[in-house]
């Protein structure tokens, strides 16, 4: 359950590339997707960007990005990143961009990205996507 101090997730994207304009600072998210296909697993994704836009943060808050894959025996954690988010203005939008390079996918199936605030049990948002076999069902 979210507490009053948890930030709110405004956007949660998976994309190929993030480009920031040097003059305006505006960001473009290129190749937004929710499904990735490969001929076999394990496979390597050359670049995967996870974009999380948060608001409502005051002070410093620990943020965790976690990726899990559903397996026949349950969920398997395949990624865990954490850091501190700091904002003095709760109305400010804070962009977190996680660039994953040469990321290995070991299984076909459903993956879920989760954003957690404060502790490892407090999920404030999640984003599913799939890794499928080329030519197979989505």
TIPASE-914711 format. One record per atom (N, C-alpha, C, O): residue in one letter; x, y, z. Coordinates in Angstrom, 2 decimals, decimal comma, always signed. Each point is the difference from the previous one (the first is absolute). Last residue first. Example, Ala and Ser with C-alpha at 12.3 -4.5 7.8 and 13.67 -1.06 7.14 Angstrom:
<sekols>
SEKOL   resn        c1        c2        c3
SEKOL      s    +12,85     -2,25     +7,08
SEKOL      s     +0,82     +1,19     +0,06
SEKOL      s     -0,77     +1,09     +0,73
SEKOL      s     +0,51     +1,11     +0,17
SEKOL      a     -0,22     -6,83     -0,24
SEKOL      a     -0,89     +1,19     +0,00
SEKOL      a     +0,90     +1,20     +0,00
SEKOL      a     +1,04     -0,02     +0,66
</sekols>
This chain:
<sekols>
SEKOL   resn        c1        c2        c3
SEKOL      x     +2,07    -14,19    -29,68
SEKOL      x     +0,39     +1,15     +0,84
SEKOL      x     -0,68     -0,09     +1,34
SEKOL      x     +0,20     +0,86     +0,85
SEKOL      x     +1,34     -5,02     -4,36
SEKOL      x     -1,08     +0,87     +0,47
SEKOL      x     +0,52     +1,11     +0,91
SEKOL      x     +0,99     -0,17     +0,71
SEKOL      x     +2,47     -1,64     -4,38
SEKOL      x     -0,87     -0,63     +0,99
SEKOL      x     -1,11     +0,94     +0,43
SEKOL      x     -0,04     +1,15     -0,44
SEKOL      x     +3,71     -0,03     -2,56
SEKOL      x     -0,99     -0,85     -0,66
SEKOL      x     -0,94     -0,69     +0,96
SEKOL      x     -0,96     -0,63     -0,44
SEKOL      x     +5,31     +2,12     +2,60
SEKOL      x     -0,35     +0,54     -1,30
SEKOL      x     -0,93     -1,00     -0,70
SEKOL      x     +0,32     -1,18     -0,12
SEKOL      x     -0,26     +1,34     +5,40
SEKOL      x     +0,76     -0,62     -1,08
SEKOL      x     -0,46     +0,59     -1,32
SEKOL      x     -1,20     +0,17     -0,21
SEKOL      x     +0,84     +2,72     +4,85
SEKOL      x     -0,61     -1,10     -0,74
SEKOL      x     +0,94     -0,54     -1,06
SEKOL      x     +0,95     +0,67     -0,41
SEKOL      x     -1,62     +2,62     +5,10
SEKOL      x     +1,04     -0,43     -0,91
SEKOL      x     -0,54     -1,27     -0,66
SEKOL      x     -0,27     -1,00     +0,67
SEKOL      x     -2,34     +5,42     +1,96
SEKOL      x     +0,23     -1,41     -0,33
SEKOL      x     +1,23     -0,16     -0,89
SEKOL      x     +0,35     +0,88     -0,80
SEKOL      x     -2,54     +2,69     +4,93
SEKOL      x     +0,30     -0,16     -1,42
SEKOL      x     +0,39     -1,45     -0,23
SEKOL      x     +0,26     -0,75     +0,95
SEKOL      x     -2,54     +4,46     +3,21
SEKOL      x     +0,32     -1,30     -0,60
SEKOL      x     +0,47     +0,15     -1,45
SEKOL      x     -0,36     +0,95     -0,69
SEKOL      x     +0,34     +2,23     +5,32
SEKOL      x     -0,15     +0,06     -1,46
SEKOL      x     +0,36     -1,35     -0,58
SEKOL      x     +1,17     -0,39     +0,03
SEKOL      x     -2,44     +3,36     +5,03
SEKOL      x     +0,60     -1,12     -0,72
SEKOL      x     -0,35     +0,10     -1,47
SEKOL      x     -0,97     +0,67     -0,39
SEKOL      x     +1,15     +2,29     +5,59
SEKOL      x     -0,47     -0,17     -1,37
SEKOL      x     +0,68     -1,23     -0,61
SEKOL      x     +1,05     -0,43     +0,45
SEKOL      x     -0,58     +1,52     +4,16
SEKOL      x     -0,83     +1,16     -0,32
SEKOL      x     -0,48     -0,02     -1,45
SEKOL      x     -0,93     +0,72     -0,35
SEKOL      x     +2,72     -4,30     +4,52
SEKOL      x     -0,08     +0,22     -1,45
SEKOL      x     -0,92     +1,19     -0,27
SEKOL      x     -1,17     -0,01     +0,41
SEKOL      x     +3,88     -2,04     +3,92
SEKOL      x     -0,94     +1,08     -0,31
SEKOL      x     -0,01     +0,33     -1,50
SEKOL      x     +0,68     +0,94     -0,42
SEKOL      x     +2,27     -4,07     +2,93
SEKOL      x     -1,36     -0,54     -0,10
SEKOL      x     -1,01     +1,00     -0,53
SEKOL      x     -1,12     -0,38     -0,34
SEKOL      x     +5,95     +1,14     +1,34
SEKOL      x     -0,13     -0,93     -1,12
SEKOL      x     -1,40     -0,58     -0,16
SEKOL      x     -0,25     -0,72     -0,96
SEKOL      x     +1,11     +5,71     +2,95
SEKOL      x     +0,48     -1,33     +0,34
SEKOL      x     -0,34     -0,96     -1,14
SEKOL      x     -0,72     +0,35     -0,94
SEKOL      x     +0,56     +4,52     +0,09
SEKOL      x     +0,26     -0,19     +1,43
SEKOL      x     +0,56     -1,35     +0,35
SEKOL      x     +1,16     -0,11     +0,38
SEKOL      x     -3,75     +0,42     -4,90
SEKOL      x     +0,46     +1,17     +0,75
SEKOL      x     +0,20     -0,36     +1,46
SEKOL      x     -0,84     -0,65     +0,61
SEKOL      x     +0,60     -1,78     -5,96
SEKOL      x     -0,29     -0,06     +1,43
SEKOL      x     +0,56     +1,24     +0,67
SEKOL      x     +1,03     +0,54     -0,41
SEKOL      x     -2,45     -2,76     -4,72
SEKOL      x     +0,63     +1,12     +0,70
SEKOL      x     -0,46     -0,08     +1,44
SEKOL      x     -1,20     -0,06     +0,29
SEKOL      x     +1,56     -3,77     -4,52
SEKOL      x     -0,66     +0,57     +1,17
SEKOL      x     +0,82     +1,16     +0,53
SEKOL      x     +1,23     -0,06     +0,06
SEKOL      x     -2,08     -3,44     -4,68
SEKOL      x     +0,84     +1,01     +0,63
SEKOL      x     -0,79     +0,61     +1,15
SEKOL      x     -1,18     +0,32     -0,15
SEKOL      x     +0,76     -5,25     -2,53
SEKOL      x     -0,63     +1,14     +0,64
SEKOL      x     +1,07     +0,89     +0,61
SEKOL      x     +0,87     -0,46     +0,74
SEKOL      x     -1,74     -3,79     -4,73
SEKOL      x     +0,89     +0,70     +0,91
SEKOL      x     -0,79     +1,15     +0,61
SEKOL      x     -0,90     +0,55     -0,64
SEKOL      x     -0,28     -5,42     -2,19
SEKOL      x     -0,40     +1,29     +0,55
SEKOL      x     +1,04     +0,50     +1,00
SEKOL      x     +0,38     -0,70     +0,94
SEKOL      x     +1,07     -2,74     -4,95
SEKOL      x     -1,12     +0,14     +0,92
SEKOL      x     -0,23     +1,42     +0,46
SEKOL      x     +0,48     +0,96     -0,60
SEKOL      x     +4,00     -4,24     -0,99
SEKOL      x     -1,16     +0,59     -0,66
SEKOL      x     -1,07     +0,17     +1,07
SEKOL      x     -0,02     -0,72     +1,00
SEKOL      x     +5,27     +0,73     +0,39
SEKOL      x     -1,25     -0,75     -0,14
SEKOL      x     -0,96     +0,74     -0,91
SEKOL      x     -0,02     +1,23     -0,04
SEKOL      x     +4,38     +0,44     +1,29
SEKOL      x     +0,27     -1,44     +0,05
SEKOL      x     -1,23     -0,85     -0,25
SEKOL      x     +0,11     -1,21     -0,18
SEKOL      x     +2,22     +6,32     -0,89
SEKOL      x     -1,31     -0,60     +0,30
SEKOL      x     +0,18     -1,51     -0,11
SEKOL      x     +0,35     -0,51     -1,07
SEKOL      x     +3,30     +4,89     +1,79
SEKOL      x     -0,33     -1,37     -0,39
SEKOL      x     -1,43     -0,39     +0,42
SEKOL      x     -0,37     +0,16     +1,16
SEKOL      x     +3,01     +4,71     -2,59
SEKOL      x     -0,76     -0,67     +1,05
SEKOL      x     -0,41     -1,40     -0,46
SEKOL      x     -0,58     -0,15     -1,08
SEKOL      x     +3,42     +4,18     -0,66
SEKOL      x     +0,36     -1,42     -0,08
SEKOL      x     -0,72     -0,82     +1,07
SEKOL      x     +0,60     -0,86     +0,66
SEKOL      x     -1,26     +5,60     +0,63
SEKOL      x     +0,74     -0,36     -1,22
SEKOL      x     +0,41     -1,45     +0,09
SEKOL      x     +0,42     -0,49     +1,05
SEKOL      x     -4,01     +4,33     +1,19
SEKOL      x     +0,51     -1,36     +0,16
SEKOL      x     +0,65     -0,39     -1,31
SEKOL      x     -0,65     -0,03     -1,04
SEKOL      x     -1,00     +4,72     +3,73
SEKOL      x     +0,52     -0,56     -1,27
SEKOL      x     +0,58     -1,36     +0,29
SEKOL      x     +1,00     -0,12     +0,71
SEKOL      x     -4,68     +3,58     +1,76
SEKOL      x     +0,91     -1,11     +0,23
SEKOL      x     +0,39     -0,57     -1,35
SEKOL      x     -0,84     -0,55     -0,71
SEKOL      x     -1,38     +5,28     +2,92
SEKOL      x     +0,25     -0,75     -1,23
SEKOL      x     +1,06     -1,04     +0,29
SEKOL      x     +1,14     +0,32     +0,35
SEKOL      x     -4,82     +3,34     +2,16
SEKOL      x     +1,03     -1,00     +0,25
SEKOL      x     +0,14     -0,82     -1,27
SEKOL      x     -0,97     -0,58     -0,48
SEKOL      x     -1,21     +5,66     +1,87
SEKOL      x     +0,17     -1,08     -0,98
SEKOL      x     +1,14     -0,90     +0,45
SEKOL      x     +1,13     +0,46     +0,19
SEKOL      x     -4,76     +3,12     +2,29
SEKOL      x     +1,37     -0,51     +0,01
SEKOL      x     +0,07     -1,18     -0,96
SEKOL      x     -0,71     -0,99     +0,17
SEKOL      x     -2,55     +5,60     +1,06
SEKOL      x     +0,07     -1,30     -0,67
SEKOL      x     +1,47     -0,41     -0,05
SEKOL      x     +0,85     +0,78     -0,43
SEKOL      x     -3,40     +2,67     +4,11
SEKOL      x     +0,97     -0,22     -1,07
SEKOL      x     -0,12     -1,40     -0,57
SEKOL      x     -0,22     -0,96     +0,73
SEKOL      x     -2,14     +2,76     +3,13
SEKOL      x     -0,69     +0,18     -1,28
SEKOL      x     +0,91     -0,25     -1,20
SEKOL      x     -0,47     -0,10     -1,13
SEKOL      x     +1,94     +0,01     +5,81
SEKOL      x     -0,85     -1,15     -0,28
SEKOL      x     -0,80     +0,12     -1,31
SEKOL      x     -0,58     -0,98     -0,45
SEKOL      x     +5,47     +2,95     +2,11
SEKOL      x     -1,28     +0,51     -0,50
SEKOL      x     -0,90     -1,18     -0,35
SEKOL      x     +0,26     -0,67     -1,00
SEKOL      x     +4,24     +0,15     +2,46
SEKOL      x     -0,52     +0,91     +1,01
SEKOL      x     -1,37     +0,55     -0,39
SEKOL      x     -0,65     +0,67     +0,80
SEKOL      x     +3,62     -5,44     -1,91
SEKOL      x     -0,72     +1,14     -0,56
SEKOL      x     -0,53     +0,85     +1,16
SEKOL      x     -0,54     -0,52     +0,97
SEKOL      x     +3,55     -4,33     -2,38
SEKOL      x     -0,03     +1,18     +0,86
SEKOL      x     -0,72     +1,11     -0,72
SEKOL      x     +0,33     +0,35     -1,13
SEKOL      x     +0,74     -6,07     +1,20
SEKOL      x     -0,65     +1,08     -0,72
SEKOL      x     -0,09     +1,18     +0,96
SEKOL      x     -0,45     -0,16     +1,14
SEKOL      x     +3,79     -4,45     -1,35
SEKOL      x     -0,79     +0,97     +0,75
SEKOL      x     -0,53     +1,08     -0,93
SEKOL      x     +0,74     +0,55     -0,82
SEKOL      x     +0,33     -5,99     -0,26
SEKOL      x     +0,67     +1,27     +0,19
SEKOL      x     -0,90     +0,92     +0,79
SEKOL      x     -1,13     -0,36     +0,35
SEKOL      x     +1,73     -5,06     -2,80
SEKOL      x     -0,56     +0,94     +0,96
SEKOL      x     +0,85     +1,24     +0,09
SEKOL      x     +1,20     +0,01     -0,29
SEKOL      x     -2,50     -5,04     -2,61
SEKOL      x     +0,80     +1,22     +0,07
SEKOL      x     -0,61     +0,91     +1,04
SEKOL      x     -1,23     +0,05     +0,14
SEKOL      x     +0,93     -5,38     -2,32
SEKOL      x     -0,31     +0,82     +1,17
SEKOL      x     +0,96     +1,17     +0,06
SEKOL      x     +1,20     -0,18     +0,20
SEKOL      x     -2,97     -4,45     -3,45
SEKOL      x     +0,63     +1,31     +0,08
SEKOL      x     -0,44     +0,69     +1,28
SEKOL      x     -1,17     -0,06     +0,38
SEKOL      x     -0,31     -4,32     -1,51
SEKOL      x     +1,10     +0,05     -0,96
SEKOL      x     +0,73     +1,34     +0,00
SEKOL      x     +1,03     +0,15     -0,65
SEKOL      x     -4,54     -3,71     +3,72
SEKOL      x     +0,52     +1,36     -0,11
SEKOL      x     +1,20     -0,03     -0,94
SEKOL      x     +0,95     -0,75     +0,22
SEKOL      x     -5,31     -2,60     -0,07
SEKOL      x     +1,46     +0,02     +0,14
SEKOL      x     +0,46     +1,44     -0,21
SEKOL      x     -0,29     +0,60     -1,04
SEKOL      x     -4,62     -3,54     +2,34
SEKOL      x     +0,73     +1,15     -0,52
SEKOL      x     +1,50     -0,13     +0,27
SEKOL      x     +0,43     -0,50     +1,04
SEKOL      x     -3,23     -4,06     -1,48
SEKOL      x     -0,26     +1,28     +0,67
SEKOL      x     +0,81     +1,11     -0,63
SEKOL      x     +0,60     -0,18     -1,06
SEKOL      x     -0,65     -4,40     -0,54
SEKOL      x     +0,15     -0,18     +1,45
SEKOL      x     -0,23     +1,29     +0,78
SEKOL      x     +0,20     +0,03     +1,21
SEKOL      x     -0,42     -0,27     -6,07
SEKOL      x     -0,90     -1,05     +0,51
SEKOL      x     +0,08     -0,20     +1,52
SEKOL      x     -0,95     -0,49     +0,61
SEKOL      x     +2,14     +5,34     -2,30
SEKOL      x     +0,50     -1,31     -0,39
SEKOL      x     -0,98     -1,05     +0,52
SEKOL      x     -0,85     +0,31     +0,83
SEKOL      x     +1,35     +5,43     -1,77
SEKOL      x     -0,83     -1,11     +0,45
SEKOL      x     +0,59     -1,30     -0,52
SEKOL      x     +0,26     -0,12     -1,20
SEKOL      x     +2,58     +4,67     +2,26
SEKOL      x     -0,59     -0,79     -1,07
SEKOL      x     -0,83     -1,09     +0,65
SEKOL      x     +0,40     -0,59     +1,00
SEKOL      x     +1,53     +5,86     +0,52
SEKOL      x     -0,19     -1,42     +0,28
SEKOL      x     -0,57     -0,66     -1,24
SEKOL      x     -0,64     +0,65     -0,83
SEKOL      x     +3,30     +4,21     +2,69
SEKOL      x     -0,62     -0,74     -1,11
SEKOL      x     -0,08     -1,46     +0,42
SEKOL      x     +0,97     -0,59     +0,47
SEKOL      x     -0,40     +5,84     +2,04
SEKOL      x     +0,16     -1,45     +0,01
SEKOL      x     -0,66     -0,58     -1,23
SEKOL      x     -1,07     +0,45     -0,40
SEKOL      x     +2,82     +4,42     +3,00
SEKOL      x     -0,55     -0,54     -1,24
SEKOL      x     +0,34     -1,49     +0,01
SEKOL      x     +1,15     -0,39     +0,14
SEKOL      x     -1,53     +4,41     +3,93
SEKOL      x     +0,52     -1,28     -0,50
SEKOL      x     -0,71     -0,33     -1,32
SEKOL      x     -1,22     +0,08     -0,09
SEKOL      x     +2,29     +4,36     +3,75
SEKOL      x     -0,79     -0,54     -1,11
SEKOL      x     +0,69     -1,26     -0,50
SEKOL      x     +1,22     -0,02     -0,18
SEKOL      x     -1,30     +3,64     +4,78
SEKOL      x     +0,64     -1,12     -0,69
SEKOL      x     -0,96     -0,53     -1,06
SEKOL      x     -1,18     -0,25     +0,29
SEKOL      x     +1,31     +5,39     +1,59
SEKOL      x     -0,75     -1,26     +0,04
SEKOL      x     +0,79     -1,06     -0,76
SEKOL      x     +0,46     +0,25     -1,11
SEKOL      x     -0,30     +5,23     +3,31
SEKOL      x     +0,72     -1,11     -0,62
SEKOL      x     -0,78     -1,28     +0,20
SEKOL      x     -0,47     -0,29     +1,11
SEKOL      x     -1,86     +5,27     -1,33
SEKOL      x     +1,14     -0,53     +0,72
SEKOL      x     +0,65     -1,12     -0,78
SEKOL      x     -0,04     -0,02     -1,23
SEKOL      x     -4,61     +0,62     -0,23
SEKOL      x     +0,56     +1,08     +0,81
SEKOL      x     +1,12     -0,59     +0,84
SEKOL      x     -0,21     -0,96     +0,74
SEKOL      x     -3,17     -0,27     -5,34
SEKOL      x     +1,08     -0,38     +0,91
SEKOL      x     +0,49     +1,25     +0,73
SEKOL      x     +0,25     +1,04     -0,60
SEKOL      x     -3,66     -1,52     -3,04
SEKOL      x     -0,47     -0,14     +1,37
SEKOL      x     +1,06     -0,40     +1,00
SEKOL      x     -0,32     -0,45     +1,10
SEKOL      x     +0,55     -1,09     -6,31
SEKOL      x     -0,29     +1,29     +0,61
SEKOL      x     -0,43     -0,27     +1,45
SEKOL      x     -0,24     -1,15     +0,38
SEKOL      x     +2,85     -1,51     -5,05
SEKOL      x     -0,61     +0,05     +1,34
SEKOL      x     -0,30     +1,43     +0,40
SEKOL      x     +0,64     +0,94     -0,47
SEKOL      x     +0,69     -4,53     -3,91
SEKOL      x     -0,19     +1,40     +0,35
SEKOL      x     -0,80     +0,04     +1,29
SEKOL      x     -1,10     -0,54     +0,09
SEKOL      x     +4,33     -3,13     -3,03
SEKOL      x     -0,99     +0,16     +1,06
SEKOL      x     -0,05     +1,48     +0,35
SEKOL      x     +1,01     +0,60     +0,35
SEKOL      x     +1,09     -4,27     -4,31
SEKOL      x     -0,23     +1,39     +0,38
SEKOL      x     -1,12     +0,03     +1,04
SEKOL      x     -1,09     -0,51     -0,23
SEKOL      x     +4,91     -2,98     -2,28
SEKOL      x     -1,19     +0,03     +0,86
SEKOL      x     -0,12     +1,43     +0,51
SEKOL      x     +0,91     +0,53     +0,63
SEKOL      x     +1,76     -3,17     -4,96
SEKOL      x     -0,13     +1,15     +0,90
SEKOL      x     -1,31     -0,11     +0,76
SEKOL      x     -1,06     -0,22     -0,59
SEKOL      x     +4,82     -2,96     -2,33
SEKOL      x     -1,37     +0,06     +0,49
SEKOL      x     -0,05     +1,15     +0,98
SEKOL      x     +0,79     +0,05     +0,95
SEKOL      x     +2,70     -2,62     -4,85
SEKOL      x     -0,30     +1,16     +0,84
SEKOL      x     -1,48     +0,01     +0,32
SEKOL      x     -0,84     -0,15     -0,88
SEKOL      x     +2,94     -3,76     -1,09
SEKOL      x     +1,12     +0,95     -0,04
SEKOL      x     -0,22     +1,22     +0,88
SEKOL      x     +0,92     +0,44     +0,70
SEKOL      x     -2,71     -5,44     +0,14
SEKOL      x     -0,60     +1,23     -0,52
SEKOL      x     +1,10     +1,06     +0,03
SEKOL      x     +0,50     +0,34     +1,07
SEKOL      x     -0,26     -5,95     -1,25
SEKOL      x     +0,52     +1,25     +0,54
SEKOL      x     -0,73     +1,16     -0,68
SEKOL      x     -0,07     +0,06     -1,22
SEKOL      x     -1,15     -5,57     +2,42
SEKOL      x     +0,27     +1,00     -1,03
SEKOL      x     +0,46     +1,27     +0,70
SEKOL      x     -0,28     +0,22     +1,17
SEKOL      x     -0,46     -6,05     -0,18
SEKOL      x     +0,16     +1,40     +0,40
SEKOL      x     +0,28     +0,91     -1,20
SEKOL      x     +0,58     -0,42     -1,00
SEKOL      x     -3,66     -1,98     -0,57
SEKOL      x     +0,53     +0,54     +1,24
SEKOL      x     +1,09     -0,94     +0,49
SEKOL      x     -0,11     -1,21     -0,22
SEKOL      x     -2,17     +2,55     -4,94
SEKOL      x     +0,23     -0,98     +1,06
SEKOL      x     +0,42     +0,75     +1,26
SEKOL      x     +0,32     +1,19     -0,04
SEKOL      x     -1,81     +1,15     -3,86
SEKOL      x     -0,06     -1,34     -0,57
SEKOL      x     +0,16     -1,09     +1,07
SEKOL      x     -0,53     -1,10     -0,15
SEKOL      x     -1,81     +5,90     +1,22
SEKOL      x     +1,36     -0,52     -0,21
SEKOL      x     -0,13     -1,40     -0,59
SEKOL      x     -0,99     -0,69     +0,23
SEKOL      x     -2,05     +5,63     +1,23
SEKOL      x     +0,09     -1,33     -0,59
SEKOL      x     +1,45     -0,39     -0,25
SEKOL      x     +0,84     +0,84     -0,34
SEKOL      x     -4,14     +2,67     +3,62
SEKOL      x     +1,28     -0,16     -0,68
SEKOL      x     +0,06     -1,43     -0,52
SEKOL      x     -0,34     -0,93     +0,73
SEKOL      x     -3,43     +4,89     +1,34
SEKOL      x     +0,29     -1,37     -0,43
SEKOL      x     +1,33     +0,00     -0,74
SEKOL      x     +0,28     +0,87     -0,82
SEKOL      x     -2,36     +3,09     +2,39
SEKOL      x     -0,41     -0,86     +1,10
SEKOL      x     +0,22     -1,48     -0,35
SEKOL      x     -0,40     -0,89     +0,75
SEKOL      x     +2,35     +6,36     -2,27
SEKOL      x     -0,52     -1,34     -0,29
SEKOL      x     -0,45     -0,72     +1,26
SEKOL      x     +0,34     +0,39     +1,12
SEKOL      x     +1,75     +4,49     -3,88
SEKOL      x     -0,69     -0,49     +1,20
SEKOL      x     -0,61     -1,36     -0,31
SEKOL      x     -0,63     -0,17     -1,05
SEKOL      x     +3,83     +3,39     -1,57
SEKOL      x     -0,20     -1,45     -0,02
SEKOL      x     -0,61     -0,54     +1,28
SEKOL      x     +0,50     -0,98     +0,56
SEKOL      x     +1,45     +5,66     +0,09
SEKOL      x     -0,03     -0,62     -1,31
SEKOL      x     -0,17     -1,51     +0,15
SEKOL      x     +0,71     -0,64     +0,79
SEKOL      x     -1,38     +5,61     +1,89
SEKOL      x     +0,10     -1,42     +0,29
SEKOL      x     -0,26     -0,76     -1,29
SEKOL      x     -1,11     +0,01     -0,52
SEKOL      x     +2,85     +5,22     +2,12
SEKOL      x     -0,77     -0,80     -0,95
SEKOL      x     +0,26     -1,47     +0,31
SEKOL      x     +1,14     -0,40     +0,21
SEKOL      x     -0,65     +5,47     +2,62
SEKOL      x     +0,40     -1,37     -0,30
SEKOL      x     -0,95     -0,63     -1,01
SEKOL      x     -1,20     +0,24     +0,02
SEKOL      x     +3,05     +5,08     +1,45
SEKOL      x     -1,11     -0,92     -0,21
SEKOL      x     +0,53     -1,38     -0,39
SEKOL      x     +1,02     -0,12     -0,68
SEKOL      x     +1,55     +4,26     +1,37
SEKOL      x     -0,02     -0,99     +1,07
SEKOL      x     -1,13     -1,00     -0,12
SEKOL      x     -0,13     -0,90     +0,82
SEKOL      x     +1,70     +4,78     -3,73
SEKOL      x     -1,22     +0,11     +0,81
SEKOL      x     -0,01     -0,94     +1,21
SEKOL      x     -0,73     +0,23     +0,96
SEKOL      x     +4,63     -0,08     -3,88
SEKOL      x     -0,43     +1,39     +0,18
SEKOL      x     -1,19     +0,10     +0,96
SEKOL      x     +0,03     +0,79     +0,94
SEKOL      x     +1,94     -5,03     -2,30
SEKOL      x     +0,99     +0,78     +0,72
SEKOL      x     -0,43     +1,43     +0,29
SEKOL      x     +0,49     +0,60     +0,95
SEKOL      x     -3,50     -5,20     -1,47
SEKOL      x     +0,38     +1,18     -0,78
SEKOL      x     +0,92     +0,87     +0,85
SEKOL      x     -0,33     +0,35     +1,13
SEKOL      x     -0,33     -5,73     -0,67
SEKOL      x     -0,30     +1,26     +0,65
SEKOL      x     +0,54     +1,15     -0,84
SEKOL      x     +1,18     +0,03     -0,33
SEKOL      x     -2,76     -5,57     -0,16
SEKOL      x     +0,78     +1,10     -0,55
SEKOL      x     -0,42     +1,27     +0,72
SEKOL      x     -1,19     +0,30     +0,09
SEKOL      x     +0,92     -6,05     +0,36
SEKOL      x     -0,45     +1,28     +0,54
SEKOL      x     +0,94     +1,07     -0,53
SEKOL      x     +1,22     -0,10     +0,15
SEKOL      x     -2,73     -5,36     -1,62
SEKOL      x     +0,93     +1,12     +0,07
SEKOL      x     -0,68     +1,22     +0,63
SEKOL      x     -1,19     +0,22     -0,19
SEKOL      x     -0,91     -4,66     -0,25
SEKOL      x     +1,32     -0,25     -0,56
SEKOL      x     +1,00     +1,10     +0,32
SEKOL      x     +1,17     -0,27     +0,26
SEKOL      x     -5,41     -0,88     +3,07
SEKOL      x     +0,25     +0,47     -1,36
SEKOL      x     +1,43     -0,33     -0,42
SEKOL      x     +0,85     -0,37     +0,81
SEKOL      x     -5,12     +0,23     +3,22
SEKOL      x     +1,14     -0,78     -0,44
SEKOL      x     +0,22     +0,39     -1,46
SEKOL      x     -0,93     -0,05     -0,80
SEKOL      x     -1,75     +2,69     +5,20
SEKOL      x     +0,18     -0,45     -1,38
SEKOL      x     +1,21     -0,91     -0,14
SEKOL      x     +0,96     +0,09     +0,76
SEKOL      x     -4,48     +2,88     +2,62
SEKOL      x     +0,87     -1,18     +0,19
SEKOL      x     +0,13     -0,65     -1,37
SEKOL      x     -0,91     -0,70     -0,44
SEKOL      x     -1,18     +5,47     +3,35
SEKOL      x     +0,25     -0,72     -1,26
SEKOL      x     +1,00     -1,11     +0,28
SEKOL      x     +0,88     +0,12     +0,85
SEKOL      x     -2,67     +2,31     +2,79
SEKOL      x     -0,80     +0,66     -1,04
SEKOL      x     +0,15     -0,73     -1,33
SEKOL      x     -0,96     -0,08     -0,77
SEKOL      x     +1,54     -1,10     +6,33
SEKOL      x     +0,54     -0,25     -1,34
SEKOL      x     -0,97     +0,58     -1,03
SEKOL      x     -1,17     -0,37     -0,04
SEKOL      x     +2,14     +1,91     +5,32
SEKOL      x     -0,99     -0,53     -0,93
SEKOL      x     +0,66     -0,18     -1,36
SEKOL      x     +0,70     +0,90     -0,47
SEKOL      x     +1,47     -0,92     +5,81
SEKOL      x     -0,23     +0,73     -1,25
SEKOL      x     -1,05     -0,72     -0,84
SEKOL      x     -0,30     -1,17     +0,22
SEKOL      x     +0,40     +0,95     +5,23
SEKOL      x     +0,47     -0,67     -1,20
SEKOL      x     -0,24     +0,87     -1,23
SEKOL      x     -1,04     +0,65     -0,10
SEKOL      x     -0,28     +0,30     +4,76
SEKOL      x     +1,28     +0,52     -0,44
SEKOL      x     +0,51     -0,65     -1,28
SEKOL      x     +1,03     +0,41     -0,53
SEKOL      x     -5,14     -1,64     +2,89
SEKOL      x     -0,12     +1,39     -0,46
SEKOL      x     +1,31     +0,54     -0,56
SEKOL      x     -0,02     +0,95     -0,78
SEKOL      x     -0,74     -6,18     +0,41
SEKOL      x     -0,09     +0,94     +1,11
SEKOL      x     -0,04     +1,40     -0,57
SEKOL      x     +0,25     +0,20     -1,19
SEKOL      x     -1,78     -5,20     -0,98
SEKOL      x     +0,78     +1,22     -0,10
SEKOL      x     -0,20     +0,86     +1,24
SEKOL      x     -1,12     +0,14     +0,50
SEKOL      x     +0,90     -5,64     -0,84
SEKOL      x     -0,84     +1,18     +0,00
SEKOL      x     +0,88     +1,25     +0,00
SEKOL      x     +1,01     +0,06     +0,70
</sekols>
